[in-house]
Amino acid sequence: MEVILSAVLLLIGLVMLCFGGNWLVSGGVAIAKKFRISNLVIGMTIVAYGTSTPELAASIAAAGDHSAIILGNIIGSNIANVGMVIGVAAILVPLAVQKSVLRKEIPIMLGVSALIVLLSVDGEISQSDGAILLVGLGIFAVYTFRSALKQREQDTDDSDDNKNNNIYLKSIGFIGIGIIVLYVGAILTVDNAVVIATEFGLSEKIIGLTVIAIGTSLPELITSIIAIRKGHSDIGIGNIIGSNIYNILMIMGVGAALGGVLITADVYVDYAIMIIFSISLLIGLKTHIINRTMGVILATGYVLYLVTTFFK
């Protein structure tokens, strides 16, 4: 009976993720237009922060006694974001990628991934390491803020300045409601997925890498698909890159700062897979497009990763 109830609550959570993702994208796009900020920057900031709240909630809840869940959740989510989210999205619609993303944002994502590997060499991501990651988060926030200001200076079109200022409140309301609904929906999805998964005797690390990682990546998946279907692929791409950066700098930073995270030797395999998936996005460097073939490769690779993880 408990499993049936969990399955029903899981479905409710998924529905909430769909609605929350739709409202978050709508509010983000409206603000981007009003402030003359590109969809990419909105995707990497407001939308990425919003869709990363489930990972943050899961990591804070697991801090201390369940650090394996934090580590598995972050690595698994970053792999899922590229393999599952970008893979599925590219299968639906080929994704156009801006030059700046390939030359700046993706390398930043790779650099942050390399940083967490370096911090893990001593067998622990300590509280001081967590502080380093949070400082990195601040630096990245300044970078995105300056990018937004630069784009505003380049765009001198003031045609929207006289529109009803209620768009601010309406858009912020959409974003706020969207984040709350995404958060609650993700908690329902993750908690009940764990209940179902534990029935099959899965370890905390496996649950973190798979069930929780997929559950907390669902907001990114839903939000990106909705954004792409509305013709805002920049939000979809920015959302994934921003989320992967925040997962390491913010989620791991907070989780480690609260109590440290122990590192086991076998996690380096998962680190390598995370980086390989991220590097694969650079294949579109010349064409600036992640096509359906690449989407199929990413999605298939992710399925294979899940299968091998379950049978380790």
DRENLO-432535 format. One record per residue (C-alpha): residue number from 1; residue in three letters; chain; x, z, y. Coordinates in pm, 1 decimal, always signed. Example, Ala and Ser with C-alpha at 12.3 -4.5 7.8 and 13.67 -1.06 7.14 Angstrom:
{pt 1 'ALA' 'A' {+1230.0 +780.0 -450.0}}
{pt 2 'SER' 'A' {+1367.0 +714.0 -106.0}}
This chain:
{pt 1 'MET' 'A' {+0.0 +0.0 +0.0}}
{pt 2 'GLU' 'A' {+287.2 +83.4 +237.0}}
{pt 3 'VAL' 'A' {+443.0 -259.4 +179.2}}
{pt 4 'ILE' 'A' {+111.1 -433.9 +254.8}}
{pt 5 'LEU' 'A' {+70.5 -234.0 +578.0}}
{pt 6 'SER' 'A' {+428.0 -319.4 +675.1}}
{pt 7 'ALA' 'A' {+361.0 -688.7 +610.9}}
{pt 8 'VAL' 'A' {+55.3 -679.0 +841.8}}
{pt 9 'LEU' 'A' {+248.9 -499.3 +1117.1}}
{pt 10 'LEU' 'A' {+531.6 -751.2 +1070.8}}
{pt 11 'LEU' 'A' {+288.8 -1037.4 +1140.6}}
{pt 12 'ILE' 'A' {+154.8 -855.3 +1449.3}}
{pt 13 'GLY' 'A' {+511.8 -817.0 +1570.8}}
{pt 14 'LEU' 'A' {+576.3 -1188.3 +1526.9}}
{pt 15 'VAL' 'A' {+264.3 -1275.9 +1729.2}}
{pt 16 'MET' 'A' {+378.9 -1041.9 +2007.2}}
{pt 17 'LEU' 'A' {+719.0 -1213.4 +2006.8}}
{pt 18 'CYS' 'A' {+548.0 -1549.1 +2062.2}}
{pt 19 'PHE' 'A' {+344.2 -1426.4 +2358.8}}
{pt 20 'GLY' 'A' {+631.9 -1227.1 +2505.7}}
{pt 21 'GLY' 'A' {+867.6 -1525.0 +2484.0}}
{pt 22 'ASN' 'A' {+615.7 -1750.3 +2658.6}}
{pt 23 'TRP' 'A' {+566.8 -1508.1 +2950.1}}
{pt 24 'LEU' 'A' {+939.4 -1443.7 +2985.9}}
{pt 25 'VAL' 'A' {+1015.6 -1816.4 +3011.8}}
{pt 26 'SER' 'A' {+730.6 -1879.0 +3256.7}}
{pt 27 'GLY' 'A' {+844.6 -1601.9 +3489.5}}
{pt 28 'GLY' 'A' {+1210.8 -1701.9 +3463.7}}
{pt 29 'VAL' 'A' {+1144.7 -2066.4 +3547.6}}
{pt 30 'ALA' 'A' {+928.5 -1973.5 +3846.8}}
{pt 31 'ILE' 'A' {+1200.2 -1748.4 +3990.1}}
{pt 32 'ALA' 'A' {+1467.0 -2010.8 +3925.3}}
{pt 33 'LYS' 'A' {+1271.4 -2263.0 +4129.6}}
{pt 34 'LYS' 'A' {+1186.9 -2018.5 +4408.7}}
{pt 35 'PHE' 'A' {+1546.5 -1898.8 +4452.8}}
{pt 36 'ARG' 'A' {+1698.2 -2242.2 +4385.1}}
{pt 37 'ILE' 'A' {+1889.0 -2102.2 +4086.5}}
{pt 38 'SER' 'A' {+1950.4 -2326.4 +3788.5}}
{pt 39 'ASN' 'A' {+1759.1 -2276.5 +3464.7}}
{pt 40 'LEU' 'A' {+2094.0 -2226.9 +3289.6}}
{pt 41 'VAL' 'A' {+2182.8 -1922.1 +3501.9}}
{pt 42 'ILE' 'A' {+1831.4 -1778.0 +3458.6}}
{pt 43 'GLY' 'A' {+1866.2 -1832.1 +3084.3}}
{pt 44 'MET' 'A' {+2202.8 -1654.9 +3079.0}}
{pt 45 'THR' 'A' {+2082.0 -1359.4 +3285.4}}
{pt 46 'ILE' 'A' {+1714.1 -1259.1 +3304.6}}
{pt 47 'VAL' 'A' {+1602.4 -1431.3 +2984.1}}
{pt 48 'ALA' 'A' {+1916.3 -1336.3 +2787.8}}
{pt 49 'TYR' 'A' {+1893.2 -973.3 +2896.6}}
{pt 50 'GLY' 'A' {+1526.1 -966.8 +2806.3}}
{pt 51 'THR' 'A' {+1567.5 -1115.4 +2461.1}}
{pt 52 'SER' 'A' {+1865.9 -885.3 +2393.7}}
{pt 53 'THR' 'A' {+1659.6 -568.7 +2440.5}}
{pt 54 'PRO' 'A' {+1565.4 -551.5 +2068.1}}
{pt 55 'GLU' 'A' {+1934.9 -549.9 +1969.7}}
{pt 56 'LEU' 'A' {+2000.7 -279.6 +2229.9}}
{pt 57 'ALA' 'A' {+1712.7 -65.6 +2104.0}}
{pt 58 'ALA' 'A' {+1820.8 -104.5 +1741.4}}
{pt 59 'SER' 'A' {+2183.3 -18.3 +1825.1}}
{pt 60 'ILE' 'A' {+2096.3 +291.0 +2030.6}}
{pt 61 'ALA' 'A' {+1871.4 +410.9 +1747.9}}
{pt 62 'ALA' 'A' {+2151.5 +355.8 +1495.4}}
{pt 63 'ALA' 'A' {+2434.4 +506.0 +1705.8}}
{pt 64 'GLY' 'A' {+2636.3 +776.3 +1532.9}}
{pt 65 'ASP' 'A' {+2527.5 +809.5 +1171.3}}
{pt 66 'HIS' 'A' {+2435.2 +444.5 +1113.6}}
{pt 67 'SER' 'A' {+2716.4 +254.2 +1287.9}}
{pt 68 'ALA' 'A' {+2718.3 -2.4 +1003.3}}
{pt 69 'ILE' 'A' {+2376.5 -116.6 +1125.1}}
{pt 70 'ILE' 'A' {+2510.2 -161.8 +1480.7}}
{pt 71 'LEU' 'A' {+2802.4 -376.3 +1364.8}}
{pt 72 'GLY' 'A' {+2593.2 -577.4 +1120.1}}
{pt 73 'ASN' 'A' {+2317.3 -626.6 +1377.1}}
{pt 74 'ILE' 'A' {+2553.5 -763.3 +1643.8}}
{pt 75 'ILE' 'A' {+2755.7 -994.6 +1419.1}}
{pt 76 'GLY' 'A' {+2447.8 -1106.3 +1228.2}}
{pt 77 'SER' 'A' {+2252.2 -1170.4 +1548.8}}
{pt 78 'ASN' 'A' {+2531.6 -1383.2 +1697.8}}
{pt 79 'ILE' 'A' {+2551.3 -1589.6 +1379.5}}
{pt 80 'ALA' 'A' {+2171.5 -1618.9 +1366.6}}
{pt 81 'ASN' 'A' {+2154.3 -1720.8 +1733.2}}
{pt 82 'VAL' 'A' {+2372.2 -2025.1 +1669.1}}
{pt 83 'GLY' 'A' {+2282.5 -2110.0 +1310.7}}
{pt 84 'MET' 'A' {+1911.9 -2028.9 +1313.1}}
{pt 85 'VAL' 'A' {+1806.2 -2057.2 +1678.2}}
{pt 86 'ILE' 'A' {+2015.9 -2351.2 +1802.5}}
{pt 87 'GLY' 'A' {+1997.7 -2513.5 +1458.1}}
{pt 88 'VAL' 'A' {+1617.5 -2504.4 +1441.5}}
{pt 89 'ALA' 'A' {+1579.5 -2595.0 +1810.9}}
{pt 90 'ALA' 'A' {+1810.7 -2898.6 +1774.9}}
{pt 91 'ILE' 'A' {+1615.3 -3015.7 +1470.2}}
{pt 92 'LEU' 'A' {+1297.6 -3011.5 +1680.1}}
{pt 93 'VAL' 'A' {+1451.4 -3171.5 +1991.4}}
{pt 94 'PRO' 'A' {+1814.8 -3285.1 +2049.9}}
{pt 95 'LEU' 'A' {+1965.5 -3044.5 +2303.2}}
{pt 96 'ALA' 'A' {+2143.5 -3170.4 +2613.9}}
{pt 97 'VAL' 'A' {+2438.0 -2948.1 +2708.1}}
{pt 98 'GLN' 'A' {+2588.8 -2937.2 +3058.6}}
{pt 99 'LYS' 'A' {+2961.8 -2990.5 +3108.4}}
{pt 100 'SER' 'A' {+2997.5 -2644.7 +3261.5}}
{pt 101 'VAL' 'A' {+2856.7 -2486.6 +2946.9}}
{pt 102 'LEU' 'A' {+3112.2 -2661.2 +2725.7}}
{pt 103 'ARG' 'A' {+3403.2 -2593.7 +2961.2}}
{pt 104 'LYS' 'A' {+3319.6 -2241.8 +3082.0}}
{pt 105 'GLU' 'A' {+3037.8 -2051.4 +2913.4}}
{pt 106 'ILE' 'A' {+3110.9 -2137.2 +2548.2}}
{pt 107 'PRO' 'A' {+3483.9 -2055.7 +2592.4}}
{pt 108 'ILE' 'A' {+3377.8 -1722.8 +2749.8}}
{pt 109 'MET' 'A' {+3162.8 -1655.7 +2443.4}}
{pt 110 'LEU' 'A' {+3459.0 -1736.5 +2217.3}}
{pt 111 'GLY' 'A' {+3688.0 -1515.8 +2425.8}}
{pt 112 'VAL' 'A' {+3447.8 -1221.9 +2398.8}}
{pt 113 'SER' 'A' {+3427.6 -1278.0 +2021.3}}
{pt 114 'ALA' 'A' {+3809.5 -1269.8 +1999.3}}
{pt 115 'LEU' 'A' {+3809.1 -947.3 +2204.9}}
{pt 116 'ILE' 'A' {+3591.3 -760.1 +1957.0}}
{pt 117 'VAL' 'A' {+3819.1 -872.3 +1672.2}}
{pt 118 'LEU' 'A' {+4123.4 -737.1 +1858.1}}
{pt 119 'LEU' 'A' {+3949.4 -406.0 +1929.2}}
{pt 120 'SER' 'A' {+3871.1 -375.7 +1557.1}}
{pt 121 'VAL' 'A' {+4232.2 -398.1 +1436.6}}
{pt 122 'ASP' 'A' {+4278.6 -17.6 +1430.4}}
{pt 123 'GLY' 'A' {+3975.5 +25.7 +1202.7}}
{pt 124 'GLU' 'A' {+3738.0 +148.7 +1470.9}}
{pt 125 'ILE' 'A' {+3571.3 +37.9 +1789.9}}
{pt 126 'SER' 'A' {+3617.1 +368.8 +1967.4}}
{pt 127 'GLN' 'A' {+3438.2 +515.3 +2266.7}}
{pt 128 'SER' 'A' {+3723.9 +397.5 +2491.6}}
{pt 129 'ASP' 'A' {+3687.5 +48.9 +2338.8}}
{pt 130 'GLY' 'A' {+3318.7 +69.6 +2424.5}}
{pt 131 'ALA' 'A' {+3415.3 +142.5 +2785.3}}
{pt 132 'ILE' 'A' {+3638.7 -167.3 +2785.8}}
{pt 133 'LEU' 'A' {+3348.0 -379.2 +2664.3}}
{pt 134 'LEU' 'A' {+3119.8 -238.2 +2933.9}}
{pt 135 'VAL' 'A' {+3381.1 -321.1 +3199.7}}
{pt 136 'GLY' 'A' {+3383.1 -674.4 +3058.0}}
{pt 137 'LEU' 'A' {+3004.6 -678.6 +3095.2}}
{pt 138 'GLY' 'A' {+3043.1 -594.5 +3463.4}}
{pt 139 'ILE' 'A' {+3297.0 -874.1 +3512.9}}
{pt 140 'PHE' 'A' {+3064.7 -1125.1 +3342.4}}
{pt 141 'ALA' 'A' {+2772.9 -1006.9 +3558.7}}
{pt 142 'VAL' 'A' {+2980.1 -1072.2 +3872.7}}
{pt 143 'TYR' 'A' {+3071.5 -1418.1 +3738.5}}
{pt 144 'THR' 'A' {+2708.0 -1517.2 +3679.0}}
{pt 145 'PHE' 'A' {+2601.8 -1374.2 +4016.3}}
{pt 146 'ARG' 'A' {+2868.1 -1577.6 +4197.3}}
{pt 147 'SER' 'A' {+2762.6 -1888.3 +4003.2}}
{pt 148 'ALA' 'A' {+2405.5 -1836.2 +4118.7}}
{pt 149 'LEU' 'A' {+2514.6 -1797.0 +4483.7}}
{pt 150 'LYS' 'A' {+2729.9 -2109.3 +4462.8}}
{pt 151 'GLN' 'A' {+2438.6 -2314.8 +4333.9}}
{pt 152 'ARG' 'A' {+2215.1 -2189.4 +4613.9}}
{pt 153 'GLU' 'A' {+2473.0 -2296.9 +4871.3}}
{pt 154 'GLN' 'A' {+2485.6 -2644.6 +4716.6}}
{pt 155 'ASP' 'A' {+2107.7 -2676.2 +4714.2}}
{pt 156 'THR' 'A' {+1984.8 -2693.4 +5074.8}}
{pt 157 'ASP' 'A' {+1626.2 -2786.3 +4986.8}}
{pt 158 'ASP' 'A' {+1402.2 -2529.5 +5155.9}}
{pt 159 'SER' 'A' {+1075.8 -2701.9 +5066.3}}
{pt 160 'ASP' 'A' {+952.6 -2401.6 +4866.5}}
{pt 161 'ASP' 'A' {+1025.9 -2140.3 +5133.4}}
{pt 162 'ASN' 'A' {+678.9 -2153.3 +5286.3}}
{pt 163 'LYS' 'A' {+491.1 -2116.4 +4961.2}}
{pt 164 'ASN' 'A' {+289.5 -1806.5 +4887.9}}
{pt 165 'ASN' 'A' {+531.4 -1515.7 +4846.1}}
{pt 166 'ASN' 'A' {+300.9 -1375.4 +4578.8}}
{pt 167 'ILE' 'A' {+497.2 -1594.5 +4338.8}}
{pt 168 'TYR' 'A' {+764.1 -1322.4 +4342.6}}
{pt 169 'LEU' 'A' {+528.9 -1051.6 +4221.3}}
{pt 170 'LYS' 'A' {+359.6 -1284.1 +3974.1}}
{pt 171 'SER' 'A' {+687.7 -1407.2 +3827.3}}
{pt 172 'ILE' 'A' {+841.1 -1059.6 +3807.6}}
{pt 173 'GLY' 'A' {+518.2 -942.0 +3644.7}}
{pt 174 'PHE' 'A' {+542.6 -1217.4 +3381.7}}
{pt 175 'ILE' 'A' {+905.2 -1127.1 +3313.3}}
{pt 176 'GLY' 'A' {+833.1 -754.8 +3292.7}}
{pt 177 'ILE' 'A' {+533.3 -795.8 +3063.5}}
{pt 178 'GLY' 'A' {+722.3 -1050.0 +2855.2}}
{pt 179 'ILE' 'A' {+1017.7 -813.8 +2804.1}}
{pt 180 'ILE' 'A' {+789.1 -522.6 +2711.9}}
{pt 181 'VAL' 'A' {+588.1 -732.0 +2465.5}}
{pt 182 'LEU' 'A' {+910.9 -875.2 +2318.0}}
{pt 183 'TYR' 'A' {+1050.8 -523.6 +2284.3}}
{pt 184 'VAL' 'A' {+744.3 -378.5 +2110.5}}
{pt 185 'GLY' 'A' {+704.2 -688.6 +1895.4}}
{pt 186 'ALA' 'A' {+1069.0 -674.7 +1789.4}}
{pt 187 'ILE' 'A' {+1044.6 -303.8 +1701.5}}
{pt 188 'LEU' 'A' {+738.1 -371.5 +1487.1}}
{pt 189 'THR' 'A' {+910.5 -667.6 +1325.2}}
{pt 190 'VAL' 'A' {+1239.6 -490.1 +1255.5}}
{pt 191 'ASP' 'A' {+1099.1 -154.4 +1143.8}}
{pt 192 'ASN' 'A' {+856.8 -307.6 +898.7}}
{pt 193 'ALA' 'A' {+1105.7 -567.0 +776.4}}
{pt 194 'VAL' 'A' {+1341.7 -279.2 +693.1}}
{pt 195 'VAL' 'A' {+1065.9 -101.5 +499.2}}
{pt 196 'ILE' 'A' {+1006.6 -415.7 +294.8}}
{pt 197 'ALA' 'A' {+1379.4 -482.8 +250.3}}
{pt 198 'THR' 'A' {+1460.3 -131.0 +131.3}}
{pt 199 'GLU' 'A' {+1214.0 -182.5 -151.1}}
{pt 200 'PHE' 'A' {+1475.7 -423.9 -288.6}}
{pt 201 'GLY' 'A' {+1762.3 -174.4 -254.8}}
{pt 202 'LEU' 'A' {+1963.1 -344.9 +21.9}}
{pt 203 'SER' 'A' {+2250.6 -155.0 +192.5}}
{pt 204 'GLU' 'A' {+2254.0 -68.3 +564.2}}
{pt 205 'LYS' 'A' {+2521.5 -328.9 +635.7}}
{pt 206 'ILE' 'A' {+2330.9 -602.5 +451.2}}
{pt 207 'ILE' 'A' {+2010.5 -501.1 +630.2}}
{pt 208 'GLY' 'A' {+2196.0 -514.6 +962.9}}
{pt 209 'LEU' 'A' {+2352.4 -855.5 +893.9}}
{pt 210 'THR' 'A' {+2032.1 -1014.0 +767.3}}
{pt 211 'VAL' 'A' {+1693.4 -846.5 +812.3}}
{pt 212 'ILE' 'A' {+1759.6 -667.5 +1143.2}}
{pt 213 'ALA' 'A' {+1977.6 -951.7 +1275.1}}
{pt 214 'ILE' 'A' {+1704.7 -1206.0 +1205.6}}
{pt 215 'GLY' 'A' {+1435.9 -974.2 +1341.1}}
{pt 216 'THR' 'A' {+1618.7 -904.6 +1666.2}}
{pt 217 'SER' 'A' {+1706.9 -1275.0 +1701.9}}
{pt 218 'LEU' 'A' {+1343.0 -1379.5 +1680.6}}
{pt 219 'PRO' 'A' {+1291.7 -1329.5 +2058.5}}
{pt 220 'GLU' 'A' {+1579.3 -1573.8 +2119.6}}
{pt 221 'LEU' 'A' {+1429.6 -1817.5 +1867.7}}
{pt 222 'ILE' 'A' {+1076.8 -1800.4 +2007.4}}
{pt 223 'THR' 'A' {+1191.4 -1802.1 +2370.7}}
{pt 224 'SER' 'A' {+1431.3 -2094.1 +2319.1}}
{pt 225 'ILE' 'A' {+1175.7 -2305.3 +2131.9}}
{pt 226 'ILE' 'A' {+911.3 -2237.5 +2399.0}}
{pt 227 'ALA' 'A' {+1159.2 -2321.7 +2677.2}}
{pt 228 'ILE' 'A' {+1265.6 -2644.6 +2504.6}}
{pt 229 'ARG' 'A' {+905.3 -2751.5 +2440.3}}
{pt 230 'LYS' 'A' {+839.8 -2700.8 +2812.7}}
{pt 231 'GLY' 'A' {+1135.6 -2924.8 +2894.9}}
{pt 232 'HIS' 'A' {+1373.1 -2645.7 +2996.4}}
{pt 233 'SER' 'A' {+1650.0 -2686.2 +2737.9}}
{pt 234 'ASP' 'A' {+1899.7 -2525.4 +2978.5}}
{pt 235 'ILE' 'A' {+1710.5 -2198.4 +2946.3}}
{pt 236 'GLY' 'A' {+1725.2 -2227.6 +2567.4}}
{pt 237 'ILE' 'A' {+2101.5 -2292.2 +2560.4}}
{pt 238 'GLY' 'A' {+2174.2 -2036.3 +2833.3}}
{pt 239 'ASN' 'A' {+1963.4 -1779.0 +2651.8}}
{pt 240 'ILE' 'A' {+2170.9 -1809.4 +2332.5}}
{pt 241 'ILE' 'A' {+2512.2 -1809.0 +2502.1}}
{pt 242 'GLY' 'A' {+2413.9 -1521.4 +2728.9}}
{pt 243 'SER' 'A' {+2265.4 -1322.3 +2440.2}}
{pt 244 'ASN' 'A' {+2578.0 -1364.3 +2226.7}}
{pt 245 'ILE' 'A' {+2796.2 -1244.0 +2513.5}}
{pt 246 'TYR' 'A' {+2565.6 -950.0 +2589.9}}
{pt 247 'ASN' 'A' {+2543.5 -856.2 +2220.8}}
{pt 248 'ILE' 'A' {+2916.9 -787.9 +2216.9}}
{pt 249 'LEU' 'A' {+2978.0 -659.7 +2570.0}}
{pt 250 'MET' 'A' {+2655.2 -467.8 +2627.2}}
{pt 251 'ILE' 'A' {+2511.7 -381.6 +2283.0}}
{pt 252 'MET' 'A' {+2843.4 -302.9 +2112.7}}
{pt 253 'GLY' 'A' {+2971.4 -148.6 +2435.5}}
{pt 254 'VAL' 'A' {+2680.2 +95.9 +2453.2}}
{pt 255 'GLY' 'A' {+2677.6 +160.4 +2076.5}}
{pt 256 'ALA' 'A' {+3052.4 +233.0 +2065.4}}
{pt 257 'ALA' 'A' {+3043.8 +442.9 +2383.8}}
{pt 258 'LEU' 'A' {+2776.6 +664.9 +2229.1}}
{pt 259 'GLY' 'A' {+2973.0 +747.0 +1914.4}}
{pt 260 'GLY' 'A' {+3222.0 +483.8 +1802.3}}
{pt 261 'VAL' 'A' {+3178.1 +223.3 +1529.1}}
{pt 262 'LEU' 'A' {+3382.7 +225.8 +1208.0}}
{pt 263 'ILE' 'A' {+3523.6 -108.3 +1089.9}}
{pt 264 'THR' 'A' {+3561.8 -201.5 +721.6}}
{pt 265 'ALA' 'A' {+3801.3 -470.3 +594.9}}
{pt 266 'ASP' 'A' {+3526.0 -701.1 +470.1}}
{pt 267 'VAL' 'A' {+3376.6 -736.1 +819.5}}
{pt 268 'TYR' 'A' {+3656.3 -976.6 +918.9}}
{pt 269 'VAL' 'A' {+3493.7 -1242.1 +699.3}}
{pt 270 'ASP' 'A' {+3176.5 -1206.7 +905.2}}
{pt 271 'TYR' 'A' {+3382.5 -1213.6 +1226.4}}
{pt 272 'ALA' 'A' {+3538.6 -1543.0 +1112.5}}
{pt 273 'ILE' 'A' {+3198.3 -1694.5 +1033.7}}
{pt 274 'MET' 'A' {+3064.9 -1584.4 +1374.4}}
{pt 275 'ILE' 'A' {+3356.2 -1754.6 +1551.7}}
{pt 276 'ILE' 'A' {+3330.0 -2070.4 +1336.8}}
{pt 277 'PHE' 'A' {+2961.0 -2104.8 +1425.2}}
{pt 278 'SER' 'A' {+3046.2 -2061.1 +1794.9}}
{pt 279 'ILE' 'A' {+3328.4 -2317.7 +1781.4}}
{pt 280 'SER' 'A' {+3091.8 -2567.6 +1619.2}}
{pt 281 'LEU' 'A' {+2903.4 -2591.9 +1949.8}}
{pt 282 'LEU' 'A' {+3210.2 -2755.7 +2104.4}}
{pt 283 'ILE' 'A' {+3154.5 -3058.9 +1880.0}}
{pt 284 'GLY' 'A' {+2915.7 -3184.1 +2146.4}}
{pt 285 'LEU' 'A' {+3196.8 -3183.1 +2405.6}}
{pt 286 'LYS' 'A' {+3209.0 -3564.5 +2433.1}}
{pt 287 'THR' 'A' {+2840.2 -3651.3 +2391.7}}
{pt 288 'HIS' 'A' {+2702.0 -3338.0 +2566.7}}
{pt 289 'ILE' 'A' {+2426.9 -3335.6 +2303.7}}
{pt 290 'ILE' 'A' {+2360.1 -3115.0 +2002.9}}
{pt 291 'ASN' 'A' {+2171.5 -3368.6 +1790.4}}
{pt 292 'ARG' 'A' {+1937.6 -3324.5 +1494.6}}
{pt 293 'THR' 'A' {+2218.7 -3384.7 +1244.3}}
{pt 294 'MET' 'A' {+2416.9 -3099.2 +1396.3}}
{pt 295 'GLY' 'A' {+2100.4 -2889.2 +1394.7}}
{pt 296 'VAL' 'A' {+2054.1 -2948.8 +1021.5}}
{pt 297 'ILE' 'A' {+2420.9 -2858.9 +957.2}}
{pt 298 'LEU' 'A' {+2390.7 -2535.3 +1156.4}}
{pt 299 'ALA' 'A' {+2062.1 -2431.9 +994.2}}
{pt 300 'THR' 'A' {+2188.1 -2517.0 +643.7}}
{pt 301 'GLY' 'A' {+2511.1 -2328.5 +708.0}}
{pt 302 'TYR' 'A' {+2310.7 -2026.1 +816.4}}
{pt 303 'VAL' 'A' {+2094.4 -2033.3 +503.1}}
{pt 304 'LEU' 'A' {+2410.2 -2051.1 +288.9}}
{pt 305 'TYR' 'A' {+2553.1 -1756.1 +483.2}}
{pt 306 'LEU' 'A' {+2240.3 -1550.7 +413.6}}
{pt 307 'VAL' 'A' {+2248.1 -1635.7 +42.3}}
{pt 308 'THR' 'A' {+2617.8 -1545.7 +3.5}}
{pt 309 'THR' 'A' {+2566.9 -1223.7 +203.2}}
{pt 310 'PHE' 'A' {+2286.6 -1110.3 -25.3}}
{pt 311 'PHE' 'A' {+2493.2 -1175.8 -337.5}}
{pt 312 'LYS' 'A' {+2827.5 -1030.1 -221.5}}
